[in-house]
Amino acid sequence: MTTGTGTGEPEVDGGRLRVATVITRMAAGAGGVALRGALALDPDRYDVTFIAGGQGITAGEARGPAEPAVLSGAEAVNDAPAGDLLLDAFKAGLQVMRLSSLVPQISPRQDAAALRTLTGLLTEGGYDVVHTHSAKAGALGRVAASRAAVARIVHTFHGFPFHEFQARWLRAAYVRAERHLSRRTHAFLAVGGAIAAQAIRLGLAQPELIRTIPPAVAGCDAEPGPWSRGLARRRLGLPPGVRLVGTVGRVDYQKAPEVWIDALAETGDDVWGVWIGDGPLRGRLLARADKRGVAGRFRLLGHRDDVADLLPAFDVFALASRYEGLPCALIEAVGAGVPVAATAVNAVPDVVVPGETGLLVPPENAGLLGRAIRYLLDEPAEAARMAGTARDRLGGRFTPEALGAVLDHTYRWSIAWN
């Protein structure tokens, strides 16, 4: 039962809502947005539980069949892999669960087990809202929430599991599945306007039920300058005077690591490269760097907790992704005053406006990406102009507080009208 607040926004009797956030991989990107949004909610009005999959940021097997199907609290984060934000959620005082059978890849046996377990958890939990993130958790979580008769189901599109580099039949199958799932969803959120527009165009969400949200990042209050740049470069141990192109992200097919290395090779022998992150293609990335003759001036740093402190070291932030939502690392780089060269995919042009706030190139074109990077390095005045404009346009749009306000409205408005 709902009541009016006198402000035009419906309110829920009883005040405090129980929210279950279901996500496949609780790692940077989707995991970061989900966590920062949850922490921005008023704890006097919300009781949030995170239910995350059995894998962390690095590749690996899910917990074996002898392990419990669900781990809760401290057991769920025991021996958490580097970069697994479920530990951060636990430390922040949120309730956490680890579902061993919820894995990113398609696995009929584990998917069936995950659906059964999720349905039981959501039925027993008495949740007012179930909020799903990412493709696998979005599918299983929404079906489970529907079977558990949860009245308010919200899904966030951080991107899509389909893209132009897949076989046409596979892409069509994903689209059909998402259309089916939309009938079990009461509200949609999309990280970036282009993602929301594509969801509407493909019939994955009804126009009146979807809202664009910011990929909330930590505050970017510090002014870029020589001090932060010098400190970041000392952290990286760079030789004096080198020009540096860097990126941040999971080393996987989506991020096109081989294209990124090829672009670095196109920039010239005086440019160094840094990749912050880890993932299943790390071996291929390092082999590619060796093959292209850039291994001596390239560093793969793996997972780091000090990304914000390292970004000012970059002369250019380069994004080679084949498909994206709107990556938090891109927003963080812009906030640090770093010029950007990126692929023109999905919601990236929401932030990178060609010639105004950065340079855009087609995906899978290392030559053009390398050329864009080189231009920003060789034309520092133009690069600084674009970086300054991009930073000015961020304003307060990408803060956790802004995201929290959207979540608050979405959760309570969807309750009022379902």
C-alpha positions as CSV (number, residue, x, y, z in Angstrom):
1,M,0.0,0.0,0.0
2,T,1.3,3.5,-0.9
3,T,0.5,7.0,0.2
4,G,1.2,10.4,-1.3
5,T,4.0,12.6,0.0
6,G,2.5,15.9,-1.1
7,T,5.4,16.4,-3.5
8,G,4.0,14.4,-6.4
9,E,6.2,11.4,-5.5
10,P,4.5,8.3,-4.0
11,E,5.7,7.0,-0.7
12,V,5.6,3.5,0.8
13,D,4.0,2.8,4.1
14,G,6.5,1.6,6.7
15,G,9.4,3.6,5.2
16,R,12.4,1.2,5.0
17,L,12.6,-1.0,1.9
18,R,14.4,-4.3,1.6
19,V,16.4,-4.4,-1.6
20,A,18.2,-7.4,-3.1
21,T,20.9,-6.5,-5.6
22,V,21.8,-9.4,-7.8
23,I,25.0,-9.2,-9.9
24,T,27.1,-11.7,-11.8
25,R,30.6,-10.3,-11.1
26,M,31.0,-7.9,-8.3
27,A,34.0,-6.1,-9.9
28,A,34.9,-2.7,-11.2
29,G,32.4,-1.4,-13.8
30,A,29.0,-2.8,-13.1
31,G,30.0,-3.8,-9.6
32,G,31.4,-0.4,-8.8
33,V,28.2,1.4,-10.0
34,A,26.0,-1.0,-8.1
35,L,28.0,-0.6,-4.9
36,R,28.3,3.2,-5.0
37,G,24.6,3.5,-5.8
38,A,23.7,1.3,-2.8
39,L,26.0,3.2,-0.4
40,A,24.4,6.5,-1.6
41,L,21.0,5.4,-0.4
42,D,19.7,6.5,3.0
43,P,20.3,3.6,5.4
44,D,17.3,4.7,7.4
45,R,15.1,4.1,4.3
46,Y,16.9,1.1,2.7
47,D,18.2,-2.3,3.8
48,V,20.4,-3.6,0.9
49,T,21.7,-7.1,0.4
50,F,24.2,-8.0,-2.4
51,I,23.9,-11.4,-4.0
52,A,27.0,-11.9,-6.2
53,G,28.3,-14.7,-8.4
54,G,30.9,-17.2,-7.6
55,Q,33.7,-15.5,-9.6
56,G,35.6,-12.4,-8.9
57,I,37.5,-10.1,-11.3
58,T,40.0,-12.7,-12.5
59,A,39.2,-15.8,-14.5
60,G,38.8,-19.1,-12.6
61,E,36.5,-21.9,-11.7
62,A,33.4,-21.4,-9.5
63,R,33.4,-23.0,-6.1
64,G,33.3,-26.8,-6.3
65,P,30.2,-28.9,-5.7
66,A,31.4,-29.7,-2.2
67,E,31.2,-26.1,-1.2
68,P,27.9,-24.6,0.1
69,A,25.6,-23.3,-2.6
70,V,25.3,-19.9,-0.8
71,L,27.9,-18.3,1.5
72,S,26.8,-15.3,3.6
73,G,28.6,-12.6,5.5
74,A,32.3,-13.1,6.3
75,E,32.3,-16.5,4.7
76,A,31.2,-14.9,1.4
77,V,34.2,-12.7,1.3
78,N,36.8,-15.0,2.8
79,D,39.7,-15.2,0.4
80,A,38.0,-12.8,-2.0
81,P,40.1,-12.3,-5.2
82,A,41.7,-8.9,-5.9
83,G,39.2,-6.4,-7.1
84,D,36.2,-8.2,-5.8
85,L,34.0,-5.4,-4.4
86,L,31.8,-7.8,-2.4
87,L,34.4,-7.4,0.3
88,D,34.0,-3.6,0.1
89,A,30.2,-4.0,0.5
90,F,30.7,-6.2,3.5
91,K,33.1,-3.7,5.1
92,A,30.6,-1.0,4.5
93,G,28.1,-2.8,6.6
94,L,25.9,-4.2,3.8
95,Q,24.6,-7.7,3.9
96,V,26.4,-10.0,1.3
97,M,25.9,-13.4,-0.2
98,R,28.0,-15.4,-2.6
99,L,26.1,-17.7,-5.0
100,S,28.6,-20.3,-6.3
101,S,26.5,-21.4,-9.3
102,L,26.1,-17.8,-10.7
103,V,28.8,-17.6,-13.3
104,P,29.3,-15.3,-16.3
105,Q,29.5,-18.0,-19.0
106,I,26.5,-20.0,-20.2
107,S,26.4,-23.3,-18.3
108,P,23.1,-25.1,-18.3
109,R,23.8,-27.1,-15.2
110,Q,25.0,-24.2,-13.1
111,D,22.4,-21.8,-14.5
112,A,19.6,-24.2,-13.5
113,A,21.1,-24.5,-10.0
114,A,21.5,-20.7,-9.7
115,L,17.9,-20.1,-10.7
116,R,16.6,-22.6,-8.1
117,T,18.8,-21.1,-5.4
118,L,18.0,-17.5,-6.3
119,T,14.3,-18.3,-6.3
120,G,14.6,-19.7,-2.8
121,L,16.6,-16.8,-1.5
122,L,14.3,-14.2,-2.9
123,T,11.2,-16.0,-1.7
124,E,12.6,-16.4,1.9
125,G,14.1,-12.9,2.0
126,G,10.8,-10.9,1.8
127,Y,12.4,-8.3,-0.4
128,D,10.4,-5.3,-1.6
129,V,12.7,-4.7,-4.6
130,V,15.0,-6.9,-6.6
131,H,17.6,-5.0,-8.7
132,T,19.6,-6.9,-11.2
133,H,22.8,-6.0,-13.0
134,S,24.7,-7.5,-16.0
135,A,23.4,-10.1,-18.5
136,K,23.5,-13.4,-16.6
137,A,22.3,-12.0,-13.3
138,G,19.8,-9.9,-15.1
139,A,18.3,-13.0,-16.7
140,L,18.3,-15.4,-13.8
141,G,17.6,-12.7,-11.2
142,R,14.5,-11.4,-13.0
143,V,13.1,-14.9,-13.6
144,A,13.7,-15.8,-10.0
145,A,12.2,-12.6,-8.7
146,S,9.1,-13.2,-10.8
147,R,8.8,-16.7,-9.5
148,A,9.2,-15.5,-6.0
149,A,6.4,-13.0,-6.5
150,V,8.6,-10.0,-5.8
151,A,6.4,-7.1,-6.9
152,R,9.2,-4.6,-7.9
153,I,11.9,-5.8,-10.3
154,V,14.4,-3.3,-11.6
155,H,17.2,-4.0,-14.1
156,T,20.2,-1.9,-15.1
157,F,21.7,-2.1,-18.6
158,H,25.4,-1.5,-18.3
159,G,25.7,-2.5,-21.9
160,F,24.4,-5.5,-23.8
161,P,25.5,-9.2,-24.1
162,F,25.1,-8.8,-27.9
163,H,27.2,-6.7,-30.3
164,E,28.1,-6.4,-33.9
165,F,31.1,-8.8,-33.7
166,Q,28.9,-11.8,-32.9
167,A,27.2,-14.2,-35.3
168,R,23.9,-12.9,-36.4
169,W,21.9,-15.8,-35.0
170,L,23.5,-15.4,-31.5
171,R,22.8,-11.7,-31.4
172,A,19.2,-12.4,-32.4
173,A,18.8,-15.0,-29.7
174,Y,20.1,-12.5,-27.0
175,V,17.7,-9.8,-28.3
176,R,14.7,-12.3,-28.1
177,A,15.7,-13.3,-24.6
178,E,16.0,-9.6,-23.4
179,R,12.5,-8.9,-24.9
180,H,11.1,-11.8,-23.0
181,L,12.7,-10.6,-19.8
182,S,11.4,-7.1,-20.2
183,R,7.9,-8.5,-19.5
184,R,9.1,-9.4,-16.0
185,T,10.6,-6.0,-15.3
186,H,8.9,-3.0,-13.8
187,A,11.7,-0.4,-14.3
188,F,14.8,-0.1,-16.3
189,L,18.0,1.9,-15.8
190,A,20.6,2.4,-18.5
191,V,24.2,3.6,-18.0
192,G,24.3,6.2,-20.8
193,G,21.8,7.7,-23.1
194,A,22.9,5.7,-26.1
195,I,22.3,2.5,-24.2
196,A,18.8,3.6,-23.2
197,A,18.1,4.6,-26.8
198,Q,19.2,1.2,-28.1
199,A,17.1,-0.6,-25.5
200,I,14.0,1.3,-26.6
201,R,14.8,0.9,-30.4
202,L,15.2,-2.9,-30.0
203,G,12.1,-3.3,-27.8
204,L,14.0,-4.3,-24.7
205,A,12.3,-1.7,-22.5
206,Q,9.2,0.4,-22.7
207,P,10.0,4.1,-23.3
208,E,8.1,5.2,-20.1
209,L,9.9,2.7,-17.9
210,I,13.5,3.4,-18.7
211,R,15.8,6.1,-17.3
212,T,19.4,7.0,-18.0
213,I,21.7,6.9,-15.0
214,P,25.3,8.2,-14.4
215,P,28.1,5.6,-13.9
216,A,28.9,7.0,-10.5
217,V,32.5,7.5,-9.7
218,A,34.5,8.9,-6.7
219,G,34.7,12.6,-6.5
220,C,37.1,14.4,-8.9
221,D,37.6,17.5,-6.8
222,A,41.4,17.8,-7.0
223,E,42.6,20.1,-9.8
224,P,45.0,18.4,-12.3
225,G,48.5,19.8,-12.1
226,P,52.2,19.1,-12.0
227,W,52.1,17.9,-8.3
228,S,49.6,15.1,-8.9
229,R,51.2,14.2,-12.2
230,G,54.7,14.0,-10.6
231,L,53.4,11.9,-7.7
232,A,51.6,9.5,-10.1
233,R,54.7,9.0,-12.2
234,R,56.8,8.3,-9.2
235,R,54.3,5.7,-8.2
236,L,54.7,4.0,-11.6
237,G,58.5,4.3,-11.6
238,L,58.6,5.8,-15.1
239,P,61.8,7.0,-16.6
240,P,62.0,10.8,-16.7
241,G,60.3,12.6,-19.6
242,V,58.6,9.6,-21.2
243,R,55.2,10.1,-22.9
244,L,52.6,7.7,-21.5
245,V,49.3,6.3,-22.9
246,G,47.3,4.3,-20.5
247,T,44.0,2.5,-20.0
248,V,42.1,0.8,-17.2
249,G,39.9,-2.3,-17.6
250,R,39.4,-6.0,-17.6
251,V,41.8,-7.8,-20.0
252,D,39.1,-9.5,-22.1
253,Y,37.6,-9.6,-25.6
254,Q,35.3,-6.6,-25.0
255,K,38.3,-4.3,-24.3
256,A,40.2,-5.4,-27.4
257,P,43.6,-5.7,-25.8
258,E,45.3,-6.7,-29.0
259,V,44.0,-3.7,-30.8
260,W,45.2,-1.5,-28.0
261,I,48.7,-2.9,-28.2
262,D,48.7,-2.5,-32.0
263,A,47.7,1.1,-31.5
264,L,50.5,1.7,-29.1
265,A,52.9,0.2,-31.7
266,E,51.7,2.8,-34.2
267,T,52.6,5.8,-31.9
268,G,56.3,5.6,-32.1
269,D,59.2,4.3,-30.0
270,D,59.1,7.3,-27.7
271,V,55.7,6.4,-26.2
272,W,55.2,4.1,-23.3
273,G,52.0,2.2,-22.5
274,V,50.3,1.1,-19.2
275,W,47.3,-1.2,-18.7
276,I,45.8,-1.2,-15.3
277,G,43.7,-4.4,-14.8
278,D,43.7,-8.1,-15.2
279,G,41.7,-10.8,-16.9
280,P,41.6,-14.0,-19.0
281,L,43.5,-12.5,-21.9
282,R,46.5,-11.3,-20.0
283,G,48.8,-13.9,-21.6
284,R,47.7,-12.9,-25.1
285,L,48.2,-9.2,-24.2
286,L,51.7,-9.8,-23.1
287,A,52.5,-12.0,-26.1
288,R,51.1,-9.4,-28.4
289,A,53.3,-6.7,-26.8
290,D,56.3,-8.9,-27.4
291,K,55.3,-9.6,-31.0
292,R,54.8,-6.0,-31.8
293,G,58.1,-5.0,-30.2
294,V,56.7,-2.8,-27.4
295,A,57.2,-5.1,-24.5
296,G,60.1,-3.0,-23.2
297,R,57.9,0.1,-23.0
298,F,54.7,-1.6,-21.9
299,R,53.6,-2.5,-18.4
300,L,50.6,-4.6,-17.3
301,L,50.0,-3.6,-13.7
302,G,47.1,-5.9,-12.8
303,H,44.5,-4.9,-10.3
304,R,45.3,-1.7,-8.4
305,D,43.4,0.0,-5.6
306,D,45.0,3.3,-6.4
307,V,43.7,3.9,-9.9
308,A,42.6,7.4,-9.2
309,D,46.1,8.3,-8.0
310,L,47.7,6.8,-11.1
311,L,45.5,8.4,-13.8
312,P,47.3,11.9,-13.6
313,A,50.5,10.1,-14.9
314,F,48.8,9.5,-18.3
315,D,49.4,11.9,-21.2
316,V,46.5,10.1,-23.0
317,F,43.8,7.7,-21.8
318,A,43.0,5.3,-24.7
319,L,40.0,3.1,-24.9
320,A,39.9,0.4,-27.6
321,S,36.7,-1.4,-26.6
322,R,34.6,-3.3,-29.1
323,Y,31.5,-2.5,-27.1
324,E,30.8,-0.6,-23.8
325,G,28.3,0.9,-21.6
326,L,29.9,4.0,-20.2
327,P,33.0,2.9,-18.3
328,C,33.7,4.4,-15.0
329,A,37.4,4.5,-15.8
330,L,36.7,6.9,-18.7
331,I,34.8,9.3,-16.4
332,E,37.6,9.1,-13.8
333,A,40.2,9.9,-16.5
334,V,38.2,12.9,-17.7
335,G,37.9,14.0,-14.0
336,A,41.7,13.7,-13.7
337,G,42.1,16.1,-16.7
338,V,43.6,13.4,-19.0
339,P,42.9,13.8,-22.8
340,V,40.9,10.9,-24.2
341,A,41.0,8.8,-27.5
342,A,38.3,6.2,-27.6
343,T,36.2,4.0,-29.8
344,A,32.8,5.3,-30.9
345,V,30.8,2.6,-29.3
346,N,27.5,2.5,-27.3
347,A,27.4,5.3,-24.7
348,V,31.0,6.5,-25.0
349,P,30.0,9.4,-27.2
350,D,27.8,10.7,-24.4
351,V,31.1,11.9,-22.9
352,V,33.6,11.9,-25.7
353,V,32.3,14.5,-28.2
354,P,34.6,14.5,-31.3
355,G,36.9,17.4,-31.4
356,E,35.3,19.0,-28.3
357,T,36.0,16.7,-25.4
358,G,38.2,14.0,-27.0
359,L,38.8,12.0,-30.2
360,L,36.7,9.1,-31.4
361,V,37.7,6.3,-33.8
362,P,35.9,3.2,-35.1
363,P,36.3,-0.1,-33.1
364,E,38.9,-2.6,-34.3
365,N,41.0,0.0,-36.1
366,A,44.4,0.2,-34.4
367,G,45.8,2.5,-37.1
368,L,43.2,5.2,-36.4
369,L,43.4,4.8,-32.7
370,G,47.2,5.1,-32.8
371,R,46.9,8.2,-35.0
372,A,44.4,9.8,-32.6
373,I,46.7,9.1,-29.6
374,R,49.7,10.5,-31.5
375,Y,47.7,13.7,-32.4
376,L,46.9,14.3,-28.7
377,L,50.5,13.8,-27.8
378,D,51.9,16.0,-30.5
379,E,49.3,18.8,-30.1
380,P,49.4,19.4,-26.3
381,A,47.5,22.7,-26.5
382,E,44.6,21.1,-28.4
383,A,44.7,18.1,-26.1
384,A,44.5,20.3,-23.0
385,R,41.6,22.3,-24.5
386,M,39.6,19.1,-25.1
387,A,40.5,17.7,-21.7
388,G,39.5,20.9,-19.9
389,T,36.2,21.1,-21.8
390,A,35.4,17.4,-20.9
391,R,36.1,18.0,-17.2
392,D,34.0,21.1,-17.1
393,R,31.1,19.2,-18.6
394,L,31.2,16.5,-16.0
395,G,29.7,18.9,-13.4
396,G,27.9,16.9,-10.7
397,R,26.3,14.4,-13.1
398,F,28.5,11.4,-12.2
399,T,28.5,11.4,-8.4
400,P,27.2,8.6,-6.2
401,E,24.8,11.1,-4.8
402,A,23.2,11.7,-8.2
403,L,22.9,8.0,-8.7
404,G,21.4,7.5,-5.3
405,A,18.7,10.0,-6.0
406,V,17.7,8.2,-9.2
407,L,17.6,4.8,-7.4
408,D,15.5,6.3,-4.6
409,H,13.0,7.6,-7.0
410,T,13.0,4.5,-9.2
411,Y,12.5,2.0,-6.3
412,R,9.7,4.0,-4.7
413,W,8.0,5.1,-7.9
414,S,7.9,1.5,-9.3
415,I,6.4,0.4,-6.0
416,A,3.7,2.9,-6.2
417,W,2.6,2.0,-9.7
418,N,2.8,-1.8,-9.7
